[in-house]
Amino acid sequence: MTSEGAKENAGGLAYEVILKPASNDGPRPPSPPREKNLTIEDISKKLQEAEERRQSLEAMKLDQIAKDRQRAQEALILKQQEEENFARATQEKLRRSMEINKENREAQIKALQDRLRDHEKKIEEVRKNKDSLKDAGEEQSC
């Protein structure tokens, strides 16, 4: 532990205390590769393991794609069923509405026919009264 020169400030003295000498903590040069005794068997084993990893990864990807396709297919089927149900419900509602309209129209026609029959009866009664009055008037004038 060493101390450098004292610095005098308005508030007193300040010392710089060095606890450890400066060290060079910069990037280290890469260490030379260790020499391994690689044999053809080691290399082929590593290549085989790498191939198995690739195949496993590919199988996982294909499995995920199959699951996504199945989910999309199920969603499509569900959507088609909902559309069919909606179409059936709409068609049934339209059929009921048309039946109600037909019944109302028939009721209106029947009511109109009844009014016309009543009116025709009244006309017939008026004609009979007129004829009877006319006959009575002719008898009196004779």
Secondary structure as UniProt FT lines:
FT   STRAND          2..3
FT   STRAND          7..9
FT   TURN            10..11
FT   STRAND          12..14
FT   STRAND          17..18
FT   HELIX           40..141
//
